[in-house]
Amino acid sequence: MSPVNSEFVSNEEIVQAARRNLSQGVWDFLVGASESETTMRRNRLAFDRIAFRPRVLVDVSKTDPSTTFLGHRLRIPVMLAPIGSLQVFAPEGGVAATKAAAEFGIVHVVSSSTEPTLEEIAAGAEHPKVFQLYVHGDWAWVKDMVTRVKKAGYSALCLTVDVAHYSRRERPMVDRWVPPSRRRPRDPAYLASLTWETMDRIKELAGLPFMLKGVATAEDAALAVEHGVDVIWVSNHGGRQLDHGLGSMDMLPEIVDAAAGKADIVLDGGVQRGSDVLKAIALGAKAVAIGKLQGWGLAAAGVPGLVRVLEILEDELNCAMGLLGVRSMSDVTRAHVCKAEAVTPPHEMSAWVNINGGRIL
């Protein structure tokens, strides 16, 4: 390990380092959610209410946590979720996240609300990247954006559809801190007026593997399959949009059943441990995406900090696989998990026992 990597033995330490490096407003932007933060807490609670059913006397002397996603090999079934305003965590912004993804060997889903430009981020590293689109203009604007995305060499397009209205994220509001992505005036009507027909036009225009992010019900998953979506992204925006929704893992089984193998499934929301990744795979996800962990890694130590986050996740995942009695992702099934009662109150950092109540002083 490099010196910066050997400095951190757990992601809990990375979270603590990130807190020391961030102002209150930026910290609250990263860790907070909307209104009462009930949805965010349910994301963690949903993971905590799933228990493992380990099998023994299986040869797990070698475990392989890799997978293939949209034709690309992922070292672990984890992607970097699209995060707006990454430049507030590390000066290079989206370029830093892309470099970390390339160095470790996973895919970065690049937000259309981060800096620098999509072209500069694409040039940051020779590695597959997905572009995430918020629709902030008319059809001419959409055509221009998609043309730029294809010219820059992105391997897939992701459309986020759970932001018809921007939510009340009260932690940064109380700080009077506004993320850079929100400081530019935009007409909210474009996101509010998206329909399945609009999605079809964007999908056809792009001609790329297509991901639909923000699906939260079996009904919409079934419609996504009917409309030929390649990847259904189960998400409640990390609890940052509609409050009082279900946790992502609570939504996952019905969406997997509705997709019926006709689309790959990605999940985000509350993923903080390698064991969380394994639980999501067991319930039918092809991969998960990390948001807060990504921001904490970048804020703690830039590119090496984020690479270290992923190394720790990989170590946790290999450990959990060996103890569960599985050698590869294809071995993991619903038979390896069951329902259970949670033992800790959920909060944004309840996966780590030394961070009391989610507060770091």
ZICOR-V203083 format. One record per backbone hydrogen bond with DSSP energy under -1.0 kcal/mol. NH is the residue of the N-H (numbers start at 1). CO is the residue of the C=O. If there is no record, write none. Layout:
# ZICOR-V203083
NH CO
NH CO
This chain:
# ZICOR-V203083
6 2
8 5
14 10
15 11
16 12
17 13
18 14
19 15
20 16
21 17
27 23
28 24
29 25
30 26
31 27
32 28
34 239
35 168
37 34
41 37
42 38
43 39
44 40
45 41
46 42
47 43
48 44
49 45
50 47
51 338
53 336
55 324
60 58
64 327
67 74
69 72
72 69
74 67
75 105
78 76
79 288
80 107
81 290
85 113
88 85
89 86
90 86
93 90
94 115
95 92
97 93
98 94
99 95
100 96
101 97
102 98
103 99
104 100
105 101
106 101
109 80
110 130
121 117
122 118
123 119
124 121
127 125
130 108
131 156
132 110
133 158
142 138
143 139
144 140
145 141
146 142
147 143
148 144
149 145
150 146
151 147
152 148
154 149
155 129
157 209
158 131
159 211
160 133
161 213
170 168
173 169
174 170
175 171
176 173
177 172
182 179
183 180
190 187
192 188
193 189
194 191
199 195
200 196
201 197
202 198
203 199
204 200
205 201
206 202
207 203
211 157
212 231
213 159
214 233
215 233
221 217
222 218
223 219
224 220
225 221
226 222
227 223
228 225
229 224
230 210
231 210
232 264
233 212
234 266
235 215
239 236
240 237
251 247
252 248
255 251
256 252
257 253
258 254
259 255
260 256
262 259
264 230
266 232
267 287
268 234
277 273
278 274
279 275
280 276
281 277
282 278
283 279
284 281
285 280
286 265
287 265
288 77
289 267
290 79
295 291
296 292
297 293
298 294
299 295
300 296
301 297
302 298
305 301
306 302
307 303
308 304
309 305
310 306
311 307
312 308
313 309
314 310
315 311
316 312
317 313
318 314
319 315
320 316
321 317
322 318
323 319
324 320
325 321
326 321
331 328
332 329
336 333
337 334
338 51
340 49
350 347
352 349
355 352
359 356
